[in-house]
């Protein structure tokens, strides 16, 4: 017998053994069905109750999950929120004003990489959480938790949860910016603040925050600009025109900033601007 014939016989034997094992497993998994030879008589049908109710219950429950959203829907909504989280953080919170003011402060001091960008971004993020804490708590209690508990639908949860955020943005948006974007969109003047659409309120709030940040930055720049001018005039009067004034004025600016506790003053001014 050749080697090919031997391998074919072994393969056929293995297939037969696998088929036998499969039949034995089916018989063991359903012994009653395997031993049942004669057909059983059908059971008499039950009389349906009026209204189509199931017997013994009085009603049919078609509510899946007890009114709560399924895990798949919750996961999809969570991923959607995470994908647009940077835009939400930048345009609907105080993060933009804080990071711009901190960056302008570093430029006013004449420092390029100190504090690093990561430190400024982290400080701005935690200050945003501190300022937005009451608003985020209100959104969670009025929109997120009722939706997760099945008390509100998705649209109802959005309408309830967006109200605290809308109130925060309206309190920190200038009327000029609202009028500007309303005019650009060619919309009618809203009767009240509650009628302002989010598509108009969000860009108006962002522009208003940038305007406030630049005003604060201008105030921060003034004392350091005075120091730069004094140092430059002193160097020119001494004939040291080849010495960069920025290098000579940097220690004086740092000394002034430390003496007046500049970081505390800036943070206090930022937090107070949202009071």
C-alpha positions as CSV (number, residue, x, y, z in Angstrom):
1,X,0.0,0.0,0.0
2,X,1.4,3.3,-1.0
3,X,1.8,6.2,1.4
4,X,-1.0,8.2,-0.3
5,X,-3.5,5.4,0.2
6,X,-2.4,5.1,3.8
7,X,-3.0,8.8,4.4
8,X,-6.4,8.7,2.7
9,X,-7.5,5.7,4.9
10,X,-6.3,7.5,8.0
11,X,-8.3,10.6,7.0
12,X,-11.4,8.6,6.4
13,X,-11.1,6.9,9.7
14,X,-10.6,10.3,11.5
15,X,-13.7,11.7,9.8
16,X,-15.7,8.7,10.9
17,X,-14.6,9.1,14.5
18,X,-15.4,12.8,14.5
19,X,-18.9,12.0,13.1
20,X,-19.5,9.4,15.8
21,X,-18.3,11.7,18.5
22,X,-20.7,14.5,17.2
23,X,-23.7,12.1,17.3
24,X,-22.8,11.0,20.8
25,X,-22.6,14.6,22.0
26,X,-26.0,15.4,20.5
27,X,-27.5,12.4,22.1
28,X,-26.0,13.4,25.5
29,X,-27.1,17.0,25.2
30,X,-30.7,16.1,24.4
31,X,-31.3,12.6,25.9
32,X,-35.0,13.0,26.0
33,X,-35.2,13.9,22.3
34,X,-32.8,11.1,21.3
35,X,-34.8,8.4,23.2
36,X,-38.2,9.7,22.1
37,X,-39.4,7.4,19.4
38,X,-43.2,7.8,19.3
39,X,-44.7,11.3,18.6
40,X,-46.4,12.9,21.6
41,X,-50.0,14.1,21.2
42,X,-50.3,17.9,20.9
43,X,-51.4,20.0,23.9
44,X,-54.8,21.7,23.8
45,X,-54.5,25.4,23.0
46,X,-55.1,27.9,25.8
47,X,-58.0,30.3,25.6
48,X,-56.7,33.9,25.1
49,X,-57.9,36.6,27.5
50,X,-59.8,39.6,26.3
51,X,-57.5,42.3,25.0
52,X,-54.7,39.9,24.1
53,X,-53.3,39.8,27.7
54,X,-51.0,36.9,28.6
55,X,-52.6,34.3,31.0
56,X,-51.7,34.9,34.6
57,X,-50.2,38.3,34.1
58,X,-53.0,40.6,33.0
59,X,-50.7,42.6,30.7
60,X,-47.9,42.3,28.2
61,X,-44.6,44.1,29.1
62,X,-42.8,45.2,25.9
63,X,-40.6,47.7,27.8
64,X,-37.0,46.5,27.3
65,X,-34.6,47.4,30.0
66,X,-37.2,48.9,32.3
67,X,-37.3,52.2,30.4
68,X,-33.5,52.7,30.7
69,X,-31.3,53.1,27.6
70,X,-29.5,50.0,26.5
71,X,-25.8,49.7,27.0
72,X,-25.2,50.0,23.3
73,X,-27.0,53.3,23.0
74,X,-25.2,54.6,26.1
75,X,-21.9,53.6,24.6
76,X,-22.6,55.2,21.3
77,X,-23.7,58.5,23.0
78,X,-20.6,58.4,25.1
79,X,-18.3,58.0,22.1
80,X,-20.1,60.8,20.3
81,X,-19.6,63.1,23.2
82,X,-15.9,62.2,23.5
83,X,-15.4,62.9,19.8
84,X,-16.8,66.5,20.1
85,X,-15.5,67.1,23.6
86,X,-12.6,69.4,22.4
87,X,-15.0,71.6,20.6
88,X,-17.4,71.7,23.5
89,X,-14.6,72.5,25.9
90,X,-13.2,75.3,23.8
91,X,-16.4,77.0,22.7
92,X,-18.9,76.5,25.6
93,X,-16.8,76.9,28.7
94,X,-14.4,79.3,30.3
95,X,-11.3,77.4,28.9
96,X,-10.7,79.7,26.0
97,X,-10.5,82.9,28.1
98,X,-8.3,81.3,30.7
99,X,-5.7,79.8,28.3
100,X,-5.5,83.0,26.3
101,X,-4.9,85.1,29.4
102,X,-2.2,82.8,30.7
103,X,-0.5,82.8,27.3
104,X,-0.5,86.6,27.2
105,X,0.9,86.7,30.7
106,X,3.8,84.5,29.7
107,X,4.5,86.7,26.6
108,X,4.3,89.9,28.7
109,X,7.0,88.5,31.0
110,X,9.2,87.9,28.0
111,X,9.3,84.1,28.6
112,X,9.0,81.8,25.6
113,X,8.8,78.3,27.2
114,X,8.3,78.9,30.9
115,X,5.8,77.9,32.1
116,X,5.5,75.1,29.4
117,X,2.4,74.8,27.3
118,X,1.4,71.6,29.2
119,X,1.5,73.4,32.5
120,X,-0.7,76.3,31.2
121,X,-3.1,73.9,29.5
122,X,-3.4,71.8,32.7
123,X,-3.9,74.9,34.9
124,X,-6.6,76.2,32.5
125,X,-8.4,72.8,32.4
126,X,-8.6,72.6,36.2
127,X,-9.6,76.2,36.6
128,X,-12.3,75.5,34.0
129,X,-13.6,72.6,36.1
130,X,-13.6,74.8,39.2
131,X,-15.5,77.6,37.4
132,X,-17.9,75.3,35.6
133,X,-18.5,73.0,38.6
134,X,-22.0,74.3,39.4
135,X,-23.1,74.3,35.8
136,X,-21.8,70.7,35.2
137,X,-23.5,69.5,38.4
138,X,-26.8,71.0,37.2
139,X,-26.4,69.4,33.7
140,X,-25.8,66.0,35.4
141,X,-28.8,66.2,37.8
142,X,-31.3,67.6,35.3
143,X,-30.3,65.8,32.1
144,X,-27.8,63.0,32.3
145,X,-29.0,61.1,35.4
146,X,-32.8,61.2,34.5
147,X,-31.9,59.9,31.0
148,X,-29.8,57.1,32.4
149,X,-32.5,56.2,34.8
150,X,-35.1,56.0,32.0
151,X,-37.1,59.0,33.3
152,X,-36.5,61.1,30.2
153,X,-36.1,60.5,26.5
154,X,-33.0,61.6,24.6
155,X,-34.6,64.8,23.3
156,X,-36.1,65.6,26.7
157,X,-32.8,65.0,28.4
158,X,-31.1,67.4,26.0
159,X,-33.6,70.1,26.5
160,X,-33.3,69.8,30.2
161,X,-29.5,69.5,30.4
162,X,-28.7,72.3,28.0
163,X,-30.6,74.9,30.1
164,X,-27.8,75.4,32.7
165,X,-25.2,75.7,30.0
166,X,-27.3,78.2,28.1
167,X,-27.8,80.2,31.3
168,X,-24.0,80.3,31.9
169,X,-23.2,81.4,28.3
170,X,-26.0,84.1,28.3
171,X,-24.6,85.6,31.5
172,X,-21.1,85.9,30.0
173,X,-22.0,87.0,26.4
174,X,-22.2,90.6,25.4
175,X,-25.3,91.8,23.7
176,X,-23.3,93.3,20.9
177,X,-22.0,89.8,19.9
178,X,-25.5,88.3,20.0
179,X,-26.8,91.1,17.8
180,X,-23.9,90.6,15.4
181,X,-24.5,86.9,14.8
182,X,-28.2,87.3,14.8
183,X,-27.8,89.9,12.0
184,X,-25.3,87.7,10.1
185,X,-27.7,84.8,10.2
186,X,-30.5,87.1,9.0
187,X,-32.8,86.0,11.8
188,X,-35.4,87.9,13.6
189,X,-34.6,89.5,16.9
190,X,-35.5,87.0,19.6
191,X,-38.2,88.0,22.0
192,X,-36.2,86.8,25.1
193,X,-32.9,85.2,25.9
194,X,-34.5,81.7,26.0
195,X,-35.4,82.1,22.3
196,X,-31.7,82.5,21.2
197,X,-30.7,79.4,19.2
198,X,-27.6,77.6,20.2
199,X,-26.1,78.0,16.7
200,X,-26.1,81.8,17.4
201,X,-25.3,81.7,21.1
202,X,-22.1,79.5,20.9
203,X,-20.1,81.7,18.4
204,X,-21.3,84.8,20.2
205,X,-20.1,83.4,23.5
206,X,-16.7,82.4,22.0
207,X,-16.1,85.9,20.5
208,X,-17.1,87.5,23.7
209,X,-14.7,85.4,25.7
210,X,-11.8,86.3,23.3
211,X,-12.6,90.0,23.6
212,X,-12.6,89.7,27.4
213,X,-9.3,87.8,27.3
214,X,-7.6,90.4,25.2
215,X,-8.8,93.2,27.5
216,X,-7.3,91.4,30.5
217,X,-4.1,90.8,28.5
218,X,-3.8,94.4,27.6
219,X,-4.0,95.4,31.3
220,X,-1.3,92.8,32.2
221,X,1.0,94.1,29.4
222,X,1.0,97.8,30.6
223,X,3.3,97.5,33.7
224,X,5.8,95.2,31.9
225,X,5.8,97.6,28.9
226,X,6.7,100.4,31.2
227,X,9.6,98.4,32.6
228,X,10.8,97.6,29.1
229,X,10.7,101.3,28.1
230,X,12.6,102.4,31.3
231,X,15.3,99.8,30.8
232,X,15.7,100.6,27.1
233,X,16.0,104.4,27.9
234,X,18.5,103.7,30.6
235,X,20.7,101.5,28.3
236,X,20.6,104.2,25.5
237,X,21.6,106.9,27.9
238,X,24.5,104.8,29.1
239,X,25.6,104.1,25.5
240,X,24.9,100.3,25.8
241,X,22.8,100.1,22.7
242,X,24.2,96.7,21.8
243,X,22.7,95.1,24.9
244,X,19.2,93.7,24.2
245,X,16.8,95.5,26.5
246,X,14.7,92.3,26.9
247,X,17.5,90.5,28.7
248,X,18.1,93.4,31.1
249,X,14.4,94.0,31.8
250,X,13.5,90.3,32.4
251,X,14.8,90.1,36.1
252,X,13.0,93.3,36.9
253,X,9.7,92.0,35.4
254,X,10.0,88.8,37.3
255,X,10.7,90.6,40.5
256,X,7.7,92.8,40.1
257,X,5.5,89.8,39.2
258,X,6.6,87.9,42.3
259,X,6.3,90.9,44.6
260,X,2.7,91.6,43.7
261,X,1.8,87.8,43.6
262,X,0.9,88.0,40.0
263,X,-0.4,84.5,39.5
264,X,-2.8,84.8,42.4
265,X,-4.1,88.2,41.1
266,X,-4.6,86.8,37.6
267,X,-6.5,83.7,38.8
268,X,-8.6,85.8,41.2
269,X,-9.5,88.1,38.3
270,X,-10.4,85.3,36.0
271,X,-12.6,83.5,38.6
272,X,-14.3,86.8,39.6
273,X,-15.1,87.6,36.0
274,X,-17.6,84.7,36.0
275,X,-19.2,85.5,39.4
